[in-house]
C-alpha cells in the first residue's frame, strides 16, 4: 500500500512540473531557448564581445527560471507551500530546461566545419583573440551550460526575495506569515507587520545588489556623492554607477527600517504572549 504522504508529495511535484511546461510558462521557455540559441550563433562571429546577444547563452536559463518564480506573485495561493515548492523548482529544475537544450544545440552547431570556420575567421580578424571562444571548443561547451545553470539558480532566489514575497505579503499576508512568529502579532497589525518584514527584506536585498554593482563606497560617503550626482544632473548628465550606488543606499536604509519596525512589533507580541 502506498503511503498517503508519499502519494501526496508525488502529486504536488507532478503538478508543479506540469505547470512549468504549460501555458505562458511554456511560451517563455520556448522564447528563452530560442534566445539562448541565437546567442550561441551570434557569439561565433562576435570576436570582440561588443554585442550583447552572446550573453543570452548564459542569461536565458535565468530569464525563464526568474519568470517561473515571478509568476507565483499573482497566482491564487492555498498555502505558503506553493511558494516554497516553486522556489525549489525554479532554482533547481527550471534552469536545466533551458541550459540543456542550448548546450545540445551548441554542441551540434560546432560539429559542423562551417561553424568552426566562422569562429576561426572571426578570431583571425581580431588579432587572434575571440572573446567567447578563446578558451577552446571543449571549455566553451562545458562552461556555457554550467554558467547558465548556476546563474539560473541564483536569479529565481533574487526574484523571490525582491518581488514575489513582498507582493505575496501584501496580497495574502496570512499566507506569507503562516507558521512564523508573525502570527503572534495582534490581528489589527498582523497584515501590515508581515508586509513591513517582507517588503523591507526585498528592499534591503535590492539595495545591496545596487550598492555592489554601483561600485559605491562607505555609507558615510553618501552626502558627498549625492551632492556630486545632483551637480552632474544640473549639467544634464549622470553616471549610471553613481545612480545605482545612491539608490542602493536608499533602499538598504529604508529596507532595514521597515524590517526593524516589523521585528519590533513581533518582539512586543512575543513578550505579551510570554507574560500572558
ABEGO torsion letter per residue (X at the ends): XBBAAAAAAAAAAAAAAAAAABEAAAAAAAAAAAAAAAAAAAAAABAAGABAAAAAAAAAAAAAAAAAAAAAAABBBABAAAAAAAAAAAAAAAAAAAAAAAAAAAAAAAABAAAAAAAAAAAAAAGGBBAAAAAEAAAAAAAAAAAAAAAAAAAAAAAAAAAAAAAAAAABAAAAABGBAAAABBAAAAAAAAAAAAAAAAAAAAAAAAAAAAGBBBAAAAAAAAAAAAAAAAAGBBBAAAAAAAAAAAAAAAAAAAAAAAAAAAAAAAAAAAAX
